[in-house]
Amino acid sequence: MKPPGFTSIRRQAAEALALQDARARERLVWMLDDENADVRATALDAVVMLDTDAPLSSAEAALRSSFEDVRRIGGREAMLRVRAGAEGR
């Protein structure tokens, strides 16, 4: 049995990794397969934030997740960012 607050600690770890740099990206991508949806969502937000210059990289990472929520949201986020970049030109 996992101790109380274990999920919260993993979610906070994902948030902290996002504040660091691109070297944390590998760990965040690994967290896209976490058993908890909140942790996955936080990790995905962090990966998207780190990949602002390469939105397709975050979409690729999301599509490799074994969880549908990450694949669906990650793909949609990347499409919106690519479209916004094309319209901004």
Kinemage of the C-alpha trace (Angstrom):
@kinemage 1
@onewidth
@group {chain A} dominant
@subgroup {mainchain}
@vectorlist {calphas} color= white
{ca met a 1} P 0.000 0.000 0.000
{ca lys a 2} L 1.303 3.413 -0.928
{ca pro a 3} L 1.590 6.039 1.792
{ca pro a 4} L -0.893 8.950 1.850
{ca gly a 5} L 0.277 11.837 -0.269
{ca phe a 6} L 2.383 9.642 -2.563
{ca thr a 7} L 0.536 10.869 -5.663
{ca ser a 8} L 0.906 14.469 -4.556
{ca ile a 9} L 4.655 14.015 -4.193
{ca arg a 10} L 4.941 12.611 -7.739
{ca arg a 11} L 2.824 15.475 -9.127
{ca gln a 12} L 5.020 18.011 -7.304
{ca ala a 13} L 8.103 16.295 -8.715
{ca ala a 14} L 6.754 16.756 -12.240
{ca glu a 15} L 6.114 20.441 -11.537
{ca ala a 16} L 9.620 20.899 -10.146
{ca leu a 17} L 11.230 19.162 -13.124
{ca ala a 18} L 9.443 21.546 -15.470
{ca leu a 19} L 11.121 24.465 -13.767
{ca gln a 20} L 14.586 23.098 -14.388
{ca asp a 21} L 15.636 22.599 -17.988
{ca ala a 22} L 15.438 20.313 -20.959
{ca arg a 23} L 17.535 17.663 -19.203
{ca ala a 24} L 14.502 16.933 -17.063
{ca arg a 25} L 12.447 16.146 -20.153
{ca glu a 26} L 13.400 12.464 -20.227
{ca arg a 27} L 12.079 11.950 -16.704
{ca leu a 28} L 8.916 13.888 -17.502
{ca val a 29} L 8.263 11.754 -20.570
{ca trp a 30} L 8.641 8.689 -18.365
{ca met a 31} L 6.009 10.197 -16.038
{ca leu a 32} L 3.517 10.281 -18.917
{ca asp a 33} L 2.949 6.615 -18.073
{ca asp a 34} L 2.351 7.173 -14.354
{ca glu a 35} L -0.625 5.325 -12.878
{ca asn a 36} L -2.187 8.584 -11.670
{ca ala a 37} L -3.962 10.886 -14.128
{ca asp a 38} L -2.987 14.054 -12.217
{ca val a 39} L 0.678 13.127 -12.396
{ca arg a 40} L 0.375 12.378 -16.127
{ca ala a 41} L -1.380 15.708 -16.764
{ca thr a 42} L 1.245 17.662 -14.840
{ca ala a 43} L 4.058 15.860 -16.651
{ca leu a 44} L 2.422 16.520 -20.022
{ca asp a 45} L 2.044 20.230 -19.234
{ca ala a 46} L 5.727 20.327 -18.314
{ca val a 47} L 6.833 18.523 -21.493
{ca val a 48} L 4.735 20.888 -23.614
{ca met a 49} L 6.295 23.851 -21.810
{ca leu a 50} L 9.821 22.545 -22.412
{ca asp a 51} L 9.077 21.810 -26.074
{ca thr a 52} L 7.769 25.246 -27.039
{ca asp a 53} L 10.230 25.448 -29.933
{ca ala a 54} L 9.378 21.944 -31.160
{ca pro a 55} L 5.669 21.237 -30.535
{ca leu a 56} L 5.761 18.029 -32.518
{ca ser a 57} L 8.269 16.605 -30.033
{ca ser a 58} L 5.747 16.831 -27.201
{ca ala a 59} L 3.058 15.341 -29.440
{ca glu a 60} L 5.343 12.431 -30.272
{ca ala a 61} L 6.059 11.834 -26.577
{ca ala a 62} L 2.349 11.980 -25.760
{ca leu a 63} L 1.424 9.561 -28.542
{ca arg a 64} L 3.880 7.017 -27.119
{ca ser a 65} L 2.120 6.967 -23.752
{ca ser a 66} L 0.140 3.872 -22.876
{ca phe a 67} L -2.692 6.066 -21.558
{ca glu a 68} L -5.366 7.404 -23.891
{ca asp a 69} L -5.827 10.634 -21.930
{ca val a 70} L -2.200 11.612 -22.545
{ca arg a 71} L -2.321 10.627 -26.225
{ca arg a 72} L -5.546 12.556 -26.865
{ca ile a 73} L -4.634 15.730 -24.955
{ca gly a 74} L -1.012 15.769 -26.106
{ca gly a 75} L -1.948 15.443 -29.744
{ca arg a 76} L -4.555 18.174 -29.496
{ca glu a 77} L -2.153 20.546 -27.708
{ca ala a 78} L 0.497 20.064 -30.375
{ca met a 79} L -1.983 20.662 -33.195
{ca leu a 80} L -3.121 23.918 -31.606
{ca arg a 81} L 0.460 25.099 -31.103
{ca val a 82} L 1.466 24.254 -34.670
{ca arg a 83} L -1.633 26.014 -36.009
{ca ala a 84} L -0.984 29.086 -33.827
{ca gly a 85} L 2.618 29.207 -35.060
{ca ala a 86} L 1.518 29.012 -38.688
{ca glu a 87} L -1.046 31.785 -38.207
{ca gly a 88} L 1.526 33.994 -36.469
{ca arg a 89} L 3.790 34.099 -39.500
